[in-house]
Amino acid sequence: MQKFNQRLRALRERENLSQQKFSDIIGISKSSINMYERGEREPNFEKLERFADYFNVDIDYLLGKSDIE
């Protein structure tokens, strides 16, 4: 199963979003998105909810605990 950083990147790329465009939409810095995708940083619950809501996936999917979106 993929880890959070891999899932976030895959979902972002599936939507054809650059890190900058995604960060503008979500309202956090591009550098934060970059660090999440490199596995250098973990988001808090509020940000996880924002990501899951934007991509319309379950938080467990985003965290890599489930393969069901």
C-alpha positions in Angstrom: 0.0 0.0 0.0 1.1 3.5 -0.7 2.1 6.0 2.0 0.5 9.4 2.5 3.1 11.2 0.5 2.7 8.9 -2.5 -1.1 9.1 -2.3 -1.1 12.9 -2.1 1.2 13.3 -5.1 -0.7 10.7 -7.2 -4.0 12.5 -6.5 -2.6 15.9 -7.3 -1.1 14.6 -10.5 -4.3 12.8 -11.5 -6.0 16.2 -11.3 -3.2 17.7 -13.5 -2.4 20.2 -10.7 1.0 21.7 -10.1 2.2 22.0 -6.5 1.7 25.8 -6.8 -1.8 25.5 -8.1 -2.8 22.9 -5.5 -1.3 25.0 -2.7 -3.3 28.1 -3.9 -6.5 26.1 -4.0 -5.9 24.5 -0.5 -4.6 27.7 1.0 -1.2 26.5 2.3 2.3 27.1 1.0 3.9 25.3 -2.0 6.8 24.4 0.2 4.5 22.6 2.6 3.0 20.6 -0.3 6.5 19.8 -1.4 7.5 18.6 2.0 4.4 16.5 2.4 5.0 14.8 -1.0 8.7 14.1 -0.1 7.6 12.6 3.2 9.5 15.2 5.3 6.4 16.5 7.0 3.0 15.2 8.1 -0.2 17.4 7.9 -2.4 18.0 10.9 -6.0 16.7 10.9 -7.4 19.9 9.6 -5.2 19.8 6.5 -5.9 16.0 6.0 -9.6 16.9 6.0 -9.1 19.6 3.4 -7.1 17.2 1.2 -9.6 14.5 1.5 -12.5 16.8 0.8 -10.9 18.4 -2.2 -10.1 15.0 -3.8 -13.3 13.4 -2.5 -11.5 10.5 -0.9 -11.6 9.0 2.6 -8.9 10.1 5.0 -8.0 6.4 5.5 -7.3 6.2 1.7 -5.2 9.3 1.9 -3.2 7.9 4.8 -2.6 4.6 3.0 -4.7 2.6 5.4 -7.3 1.6 2.8 -7.3 1.1 -1.0 -10.9 2.2 -1.2 -11.2 5.9 -2.2 
